[in-house]
């Protein structure tokens, strides 16, 4: 395999690791308190791993190491995110430092590799080939959910065969939910296998007091912001198009907000605000059309609109419709599949409650059909398949045509739509993500050495120099909440939404009226890997504002 220019250029570069990881580290435990709802139910479901303390590592004197080697397995689960290879490199270096005879095994194509006993040993030659690279191709990823006892037992067979003492699952909220369930089961049967999670998702919705950010978010937002900046440069050059840009983020608007902070578009919709204000789809359309009108009055018939992927689910009326659709299809999917395509719309209209039936009937044919497409593995509508950017562009045009007839609007309105998603998932990690991911992996190896299970690797204070980063672990049960999935209440990690009273949104809100009318675009350009720290090693704007 040939090395990329980036790999060659950074071949001698070793990601900075927190000082607390450089010596013989000892866990320092602190009280863990529940922070989400339904804790009594969570406690019943996880009696062996509930209520464990938060852990931080402190540097101590003496030689670091384990008398016996430790074999560790690793799984990449869910969608790709920049930096995953560095997490694995951090685990590898950590366990090798503990004992040079330790071994790391990667399970192929996600959790399915554990169940199907498909794996490969990750040796130094393999690891070195993938340091600081994007993607998950070192072992591949998958979305198989680990939910059934049969899966757990099948996985345990290969773990025992390879003498694997700990399993690290690198994934988002659903994948770490799987890690929590697996840790509980293995602890309940005294399997002798620890389970550790690592926080991954470009969506940025896996974070809390101990998890500052999920890895990949920083890189993905910088990639998207570069392209948005390019579009805005073109927009400001041609001065004849409105660009409607949908960005990844099914359950939260973190990506859209971060990209807005980096590029200063004319409009950025934040789903959480739409929900808080109880806005309808018509309200959202009116807001966009009003900005278009005001810019047209100044002779500016161009602009940019950033749209979070999950917007539809945050519009209260649409959210209620989707919830009923999810429940209905969870129990009637087979019957629905037998209905002819031409009759599916009428079939759904006849099965929903009167209010939701009316809303569904009012939707354009394409959107109505997209709402009933195959669900994701967790039973939810695949909102990435709903072309919200095209829907809003069409509806704004219709509104402006109405205003033109009334003499209220006299501008020109032409649109171009975009969806940026996969473009950001496998990029070469930014310096921040490269360092953060390596540290998360190294911390995971320390949690293994400390004998912990049911923990998520945590590295905090990452806006400070790396020597001041704080490493440790947080019990995954602390993040669990009961939510409805496939029509049933199940324990899942609570997603972190944009806080409307938080510093990132408050700063955005203080600037957006100016950005709306003036052309204040910022063109970030490509990710910088070499040069002054203030240029190359900066974390996301969101994280910096949150840490102020």
JOWOUR-V507330 format. One record per run of one state. SS is the DSSP state (a for helix, b for strand, c for the rest). FROM is the first residue (numbers start at 1). LEN is the number of residues. Records with the same first field share a line. If there is no record, write none. Layout:
SS=FROM-LEN, FROM-LEN
//
This chain:
c=1-4, 10-9, 22-2, 31-8, 46-8, 61-10, 78-6, 99-4, 108-3, 116-3, 122-2, 131-11, 143-6, 162-2, 172-1, 189-5, 201-14, 216-1, 239-3, 248-6, 264-3, 269-2, 277-4, 298-5, 309-2, 315-1, 339-2, 352-2, 363-2, 371-12, 386-2, 406-9, 421-1, 425-6, 450-5, 461-5, 469-1, 486-2, 494-9, 518-15, 537-4, 548-1
a=5-5, 19-3, 39-7, 84-15, 111-5, 124-7, 149-13, 173-16, 217-22, 254-10, 271-6, 281-17, 311-4, 316-23, 341-11, 354-9, 365-6, 383-3, 388-18, 422-3, 431-19, 466-3, 476-4, 503-15, 533-4, 541-7
b=24-7, 54-7, 71-7, 103-5, 119-3, 142-1, 164-8, 194-7, 215-1, 242-6, 267-2, 303-6, 415-6, 455-6, 470-6, 480-6, 488-6
//
